[in-house]
Amino acid sequence: MIEKGSKVRILRKESYWYNDLGTVAAIEQGGSNYPIVVRFIKVNYSGTNTANFKLEELVLTQ
């Protein structure tokens, strides 16, 4: 079960953080298409270190 603080691996191929590890920062309730906010250690090309993902695009790691 993915919850706030969980370590997850990214499965979205077009993401800058594809196959990288991140920490779940928040899970939005409601009808959002991308309800899970994941925070990363490294930043992308625009200086951002968070991104929103669908549940299917994440896998829980130990």
HELIX and SHEET records of a PDB file:
HELIX    1   1 LEU A   55  GLU A   57  5                                   3    
SHEET    1   A 5 THR A  50  PHE A  53  0                                        
SHEET    2   A 5 ILE A  36  ARG A  39 -1                                        
SHEET    3   A 5 LEU A  21  ILE A  27 -1                                        
SHEET    4   A 5 LYS A   7  ILE A  10 -1                                        
SHEET    5   A 5 LEU A  58  LEU A  60 -1                                        
END                                                                             
